[in-house]
Amino acid sequence: MIYSAAGIVLASIVAIAAWRCSRSPGGFYDREIYGMSEVSHRRYAFVSIAFAVYFTIAFALRLDVAGIAGLALYALVAIFYATSFLRGASDE
């Protein structure tokens, strides 16, 4: 159950962050170089909301293995989203 609870918290944080980022156009590198437009941020927000619902169901039904598997998959999504901010502007 702890994995499902951690998944709910993580997915909610990423969903809120992605939704807030979708409300601004972003910088040059975000939009033009890395392709992180408003639509991309909204997609991450919707995927995060879907995972939060999944984790909520797994938590309510006490599905420990489903929580672990879901958290492993969602960790990849969260890492991909986080690295879109961490890449920064590199020299060509």
C-alpha positions as CSV (number, residue, x, y, z in Angstrom):
1,M,0.0,0.0,0.0
2,I,2.9,2.3,0.6
3,Y,3.8,2.2,-3.1
4,S,0.3,3.2,-4.1
5,A,0.3,6.0,-1.6
6,A,3.7,7.2,-2.9
7,G,2.4,6.9,-6.5
8,I,-0.6,9.1,-5.6
9,V,1.6,11.8,-4.2
10,L,4.2,11.7,-7.0
11,A,1.6,11.6,-9.8
12,S,-0.3,14.5,-8.1
13,I,2.8,16.6,-7.8
14,V,3.9,16.0,-11.4
15,A,0.3,16.7,-12.7
16,I,0.1,20.0,-10.8
17,A,3.6,21.0,-12.1
18,A,2.8,20.1,-15.6
19,W,-0.5,21.9,-15.6
20,R,1.1,25.1,-14.2
21,C,3.8,24.9,-16.9
22,S,1.2,24.4,-19.6
23,R,-0.3,27.8,-18.8
24,S,2.8,29.7,-19.9
25,P,4.5,29.6,-23.3
26,G,8.0,28.7,-21.9
27,G,11.3,29.8,-23.1
28,F,13.1,29.4,-26.4
29,Y,14.9,26.2,-25.5
30,D,11.8,24.6,-24.0
31,R,9.6,25.3,-27.1
32,E,12.0,25.3,-30.0
33,I,14.8,23.0,-29.1
34,Y,13.3,20.4,-26.7
35,G,9.7,20.5,-28.1
36,M,8.1,21.2,-24.7
37,S,5.2,23.3,-25.8
38,E,2.0,23.9,-23.8
39,V,0.4,20.8,-25.4
40,S,3.3,18.6,-24.3
41,H,2.9,19.8,-20.7
42,R,-0.8,19.1,-20.8
43,R,-0.2,15.6,-22.1
44,Y,2.1,14.9,-19.1
45,A,-0.5,16.4,-16.8
46,F,-3.2,14.1,-18.2
47,V,-1.0,11.0,-18.0
48,S,-0.2,11.9,-14.5
49,I,-3.8,12.3,-13.6
50,A,-4.5,8.9,-15.1
51,F,-1.8,7.3,-13.0
52,A,-3.0,9.1,-9.9
53,V,-6.4,7.5,-10.5
54,Y,-4.8,4.1,-11.1
55,F,-2.8,4.4,-7.8
56,T,-6.0,5.5,-6.0
57,I,-7.8,2.4,-7.2
58,A,-4.8,0.2,-6.3
59,F,-4.7,1.8,-2.8
60,A,-8.4,1.3,-2.2
61,L,-8.4,-2.3,-3.3
62,R,-5.1,-3.0,-1.5
63,L,-3.3,-4.3,-4.7
64,D,0.3,-4.2,-3.6
65,V,1.8,-5.8,-6.7
66,A,-0.2,-3.4,-8.9
67,G,1.1,-0.5,-6.9
68,I,4.7,-1.6,-7.3
69,A,4.3,-2.2,-11.0
70,G,2.5,1.1,-11.6
71,L,5.1,3.0,-9.6
72,A,7.9,1.4,-11.6
73,L,6.3,2.5,-14.9
74,Y,5.3,5.9,-13.7
75,A,8.8,6.6,-12.4
76,L,10.0,6.4,-16.0
77,V,7.4,9.0,-17.0
78,A,8.3,11.3,-14.1
79,I,12.0,11.0,-14.9
80,F,11.4,11.8,-18.6
81,Y,9.3,14.9,-17.6
82,A,11.9,16.0,-15.0
83,T,14.8,15.7,-17.4
84,S,13.0,18.0,-19.8
85,F,13.7,20.8,-17.3
86,L,17.2,19.7,-16.3
87,R,18.8,19.5,-19.8
88,G,19.4,23.2,-20.1
89,A,20.9,24.9,-23.1
90,S,23.8,23.0,-24.5
91,D,26.3,24.2,-27.1
92,E,26.0,22.9,-30.6
